Amino acid sequence: MLKTVLETLDGVDDAIKPFYAEKDGKFFLQVEGINEHPDVVNLKNAYERVKADKTKAIEERDAFKAKAEAVPDDFDPKVWDKAKTGKPDEAEVIKIRQELEGKLAATEQAKAEAEARLHRFAIERDLGDALIAAGINEPAYVRAARALLEGNVKAGEDGKAIVETDMGPMPVTEYVKRWAAGEGKAFVTPPNGGGRSGGEGEGTRKKWSEMTGDEKVALHRENPAEYERLKKEAGANRK
């Protein structure tokens, strides 16, 4: 039987040597129709199957790798299984509801605090205006009267300052006016004499530019003529 591969042609019949070809230091038998040989066919078929299996395995690997890269790092199979069933996780629902309720409560609290600050500002403003309107404009008396009255003042439904009395809610301006005419009379600043262009008391009066807004309002109420005189004197009567 002829061998397909020989290390040397020594000892080979001279009539057979032409059927061998040398390659890479070895001698290979040259056979026509080798691919049709049953053993070669089986080997070739086996190789093709292995090659196809390898190609399929590579494709499956690449597909799996692509899916794996799309999965987030915090992927939880249990959560995914529950999501596929379409049934909510009761514990998770409770947790989310509690978080939302907590945020809502915090928002409501912040809103209430903001409204309280707004009402307090409105009360302080309206009470201050009411004290000035009632003739209480000395700073020390204003502070004392405010300390006595502000505990009774609250914001009404319309946001304006009121005082609850036996006769029902009363605007703070009216309440302070009545209080200043009675119990709080000692807090009222005595008015200066009106209608004088000179004389007693004028030497101590502030200049127009030195007076505060509240002092100008009080002067206008107590002594309109003096108010107009000082205003014109300062050149402030511009239209």
C-alpha positions in Angstrom: 0.0 0.0 0.0 1.3 3.4 -1.0 1.9 6.0 1.8 0.6 9.5 1.2 3.5 11.1 3.0 7.2 10.0 3.0 10.2 11.5 4.7 12.5 10.3 1.9 12.2 8.4 -1.3 15.0 6.1 -0.5 14.0 2.5 -1.1 10.9 3.6 -3.1 10.6 1.8 -6.5 11.7 4.1 -9.3 8.5 3.5 -11.2 6.5 5.0 -8.2 8.8 8.0 -7.4 7.2 10.2 -10.1 3.9 10.1 -8.2 5.5 12.0 -5.2 6.1 15.7 -5.1 8.4 17.3 -2.6 7.1 20.1 -0.3 8.7 21.5 2.9 11.2 18.7 3.0 8.6 15.9 2.7 7.3 13.9 -0.2 3.5 13.8 -0.8 1.7 11.3 -3.0 -0.1 13.1 -5.9 -3.6 11.5 -6.1 -6.3 12.6 -8.5 -9.9 12.7 -7.2 -8.8 12.7 -3.6 -11.8 14.8 -2.5 -14.1 11.9 -3.6 -12.4 9.4 -1.4 -14.9 8.2 1.3 -12.5 8.9 4.1 -11.8 12.4 2.8 -15.5 13.1 2.2 -16.2 12.1 5.8 -13.4 14.3 7.1 -14.5 17.2 5.0 -18.1 16.9 6.1 -16.9 16.8 9.7 -14.8 19.9 9.2 -17.7 21.8 7.6 -19.9 20.8 10.6 -17.3 22.0 13.1 -16.9 25.2 11.0 -20.6 25.9 11.0 -21.0 25.2 14.7 -18.1 27.6 15.4 -19.8 30.3 13.3 -23.1 29.8 15.0 -21.4 29.9 18.5 -19.7 33.2 17.6 -23.0 34.7 16.4 -24.8 33.6 19.6 -21.9 34.9 21.7 -22.1 38.3 20.0 -25.9 38.5 20.3 -25.7 37.6 24.0 -22.9 40.2 24.5 -25.1 42.9 22.9 -28.0 42.1 25.1 -25.8 42.0 28.2 -24.4 45.4 27.4 -27.9 46.8 27.2 -28.8 45.5 30.7 -28.3 48.2 33.4 -25.8 47.6 36.2 -28.5 47.5 38.9 -30.7 45.0 37.0 -32.6 42.8 39.4 -33.9 39.5 37.9 -36.6 39.2 40.6 -37.9 42.7 39.9 -37.9 41.9 36.1 -39.9 38.7 36.7 -42.4 40.6 38.8 -42.7 43.2 36.1 -43.3 40.6 33.4 -46.2 39.2 35.4 -47.9 42.6 35.4 -48.6 42.4 39.1 -47.3 45.3 41.2 -45.1 44.6 44.2 -47.2 45.6 47.2 -44.2 46.5 49.4 -42.8 48.6 46.6 -46.1 50.4 46.1 -46.3 51.1 49.8 -42.8 52.5 49.8 -43.4 54.8 46.8 -46.7 56.0 48.3 -44.9 56.8 51.6 -42.2 58.7 49.8 -44.7 60.7 47.9 -46.8 61.4 51.0 -43.6 62.6 52.8 -42.8 65.0 49.9 -46.4 66.3 49.9 -46.3 66.9 53.6 -43.0 68.8 53.4 -44.5 70.9 50.6 -47.6 71.6 52.6 -45.5 72.6 55.6 -43.4 74.9 53.5 -46.5 76.5 52.1 -48.1 77.0 55.5 -44.9 78.6 56.8 -44.7 80.9 53.9 -48.4 81.9 54.3 -47.8 82.5 58.1 -44.9 84.8 57.3 -47.0 86.7 54.8 -49.8 87.1 57.2 -47.4 88.2 60.0 -46.0 90.8 57.6 -49.4 92.1 56.7 -50.5 92.3 60.4 -47.3 94.2 61.3 -47.8 96.6 58.4 -51.5 97.2 59.0 -51.0 97.6 62.7 -48.2 100.1 62.2 -50.4 102.1 59.8 -53.3 102.0 62.2 -51.1 103.4 65.1 -49.9 106.3 62.9 -53.5 107.0 61.8 -54.6 107.1 65.5 -52.0 109.7 66.3 -49.4 107.4 67.9 -46.2 108.4 66.2 -43.6 108.7 68.8 -41.2 105.7 68.2 -41.2 104.6 71.9 -45.0 104.8 72.1 -45.4 103.0 68.8 -43.2 100.1 70.0 -45.1 100.0 73.4 -48.5 100.1 71.7 -47.5 97.5 69.2 -46.4 95.1 72.0 -49.7 95.6 73.8 -52.0 95.1 70.7 -50.3 92.8 68.3 -51.4 89.7 70.2 -55.0 90.5 69.5 -54.5 91.1 65.8 -54.8 88.4 63.2 -55.3 88.1 59.4 -58.9 87.8 58.2 -60.1 85.6 55.3 -59.2 88.4 52.9 -55.7 88.7 54.3 -56.4 92.1 56.0 -55.6 92.6 59.7 -58.6 92.4 62.1 -59.3 92.1 65.8 -62.0 89.7 67.2 -64.2 91.7 69.5 -67.5 91.1 71.3 -69.2 92.7 68.3 -67.4 90.4 65.9 -64.4 91.0 63.7 -63.3 94.6 63.5 -60.7 96.2 61.1 -57.5 96.9 63.0 -57.7 100.6 62.0 -61.0 101.0 63.7 -60.0 99.0 66.7 -56.8 101.0 67.3 -58.7 104.2 66.8 -61.1 103.3 69.5 -58.3 102.0 71.7 -56.4 105.3 71.3 -59.5 107.3 72.3 -59.8 105.4 75.5 -57.4 103.0 77.2 -54.5 104.0 74.9 -55.1 107.7 75.1 -51.7 108.2 76.9 -49.9 106.9 73.8 -51.3 109.5 71.5 -48.8 112.3 70.5 -50.3 115.7 71.3 -50.8 117.7 68.1 -49.0 120.9 67.5 -51.0 124.1 66.9 -52.1 124.5 63.3 -52.1 127.4 61.0 -49.0 129.2 62.3 -46.3 130.4 60.0 -44.0 131.1 62.9 -44.0 131.1 66.6 -43.6 128.6 69.4 -42.8 125.1 68.5 -41.5 125.7 65.0 -37.9 126.0 66.0 -37.9 122.4 67.1 -39.8 121.0 64.1 -37.7 118.9 61.7 -37.1 120.0 58.2 -39.0 118.3 55.4 -35.9 116.5 54.2 -35.3 115.2 57.8 -38.8 113.8 58.3 -39.7 110.2 57.8 -42.7 109.1 55.7 -44.6 108.2 58.9 -43.8 111.7 60.4 -45.1 113.4 57.2 -48.3 111.4 57.3 -48.8 112.3 61.0 -48.1 116.0 60.3 -50.5 116.1 57.4 -53.2 114.6 59.7 -52.4 116.9 62.7 -51.5 120.1 61.0 -52.3 120.3 57.3 -51.3 123.9 57.0 -47.8 123.3 58.5 -47.5 120.2 56.3 -48.1 122.3 53.1 -45.8 125.1 54.3 -42.9 122.8 54.9 -43.5 120.9 51.7 -43.5 124.1 49.6 -40.6 125.5 51.5 -38.5 122.4 50.6 -39.5 122.8 47.0 -41.2 119.4 47.0 -44.5 120.5 45.6 -43.7 119.4 42.1 -46.2 117.8 39.7 
